[in-house]
Amino acid sequence: MPGVTPEEIASGLTNLSTIYESMNEVEQALKLLQKALEIYNNAPGQQGAIAGIEAQIGVMYYTLGNYTESYNTLKNAISKLRSIGEKKSSFFGIALNQMGLACVQRYALSEAIVLFEEAKSILELELGPYHPDTLGVYSNLAGTYDAIG
């Protein structure tokens, strides 16, 4: 479309995917996010946006029970976030927590603990120890420690 940047189209697809996800049409939401990723195509300067989309895709794969794809997609997103210096944001902490959950489902409990511990440290600083996201990480960490004895 003339006058519309690829970034605007990708952003629109991301917004539409949120609507589909809220209607419990996760597969359609996933397709829209994948299309948005194709538009960005690893464009320089867009690594943060690409990582955000990949993190959303990872969560959707988790929701669908595809834990290996969830893990791999979240790993890519976290790697991009680390490379652009986004290592201390609450979004980063939440992505680490989600990747930890994927590890638990894949029985990679030691890796899950490392991810939960990092997420805990970040979220305690960014959101505080009593924020629901921080409390969720505490719960995930406790459950994983319990699972390994």
C-alpha positions, 0 to 999 in steps of 0.5 A, spaced: 500 500 500 502 506 498 504 511 503 504 505 509 511 503 511 512 495 512 513 497 520 506 500 520 503 493 517 507 489 521 504 493 527 497 492 525 498 485 524 501 484 531 495 488 534 490 484 530 493 477 533 492 480 540 484 480 538 484 473 535 488 471 541 483 474 546 478 470 542 481 464 543 483 463 536 491 462 537 492 459 531 490 465 527 493 469 531 500 465 530 499 466 523 499 473 523 505 474 528 509 470 523 507 474 517 509 480 521 516 477 522 516 476 515 515 483 514 521 485 518 525 480 515 531 481 521 531 489 519 536 492 522 534 497 528 528 493 529 531 487 533 527 489 539 520 489 535 522 482 532 524 479 539 517 482 542 514 478 536 518 472 537 516 472 545 509 472 543 509 467 538 513 463 544 508 464 548 502 462 543 506 455 542 506 454 549 499 455 549 498 450 544 502 445 547 508 445 543 513 446 548 520 445 543 517 450 539 516 455 544 523 454 547 526 455 541 522 461 539 523 464 546 531 462 546 531 467 539 527 472 542 531 472 549 538 472 545 536 478 541 534 482 547 541 480 550 544 483 544 541 490 544 542 491 551 535 489 553 537 485 559 534 489 565 527 490 563 520 487 566 519 484 559 525 481 559 524 478 566 517 475 563 520 472 557 525 469 561 520 466 566 516 464 560 522 460 557 523 457 564 516 454 563 517 451 557 524 448 560 519 445 565 515 442 560 521 439 556 524 436 563 530 441 563 529 443 570 536 445 571 536 450 565 529 452 568 532 454 575 537 458 572 532 462 568 527 463 573 533 465 578 535 471 573 527 473 572 526 473 579 532 478 580 530 482 574 523 483 576 524 484 584 528 490 581 523 492 576 517 491 579 518 489 586 517 483 590 510 483 591 508 484 584 504 479 581 509 477 575 514 477 581 510 472 585 509 468 579 516 467 578 517 465 585 512 460 585 515 457 578 522 457 582 519 454 588 515 448 584 521 447 580 526 446 586 521 442 589 521 437 583 528 436 583 528 435 590 
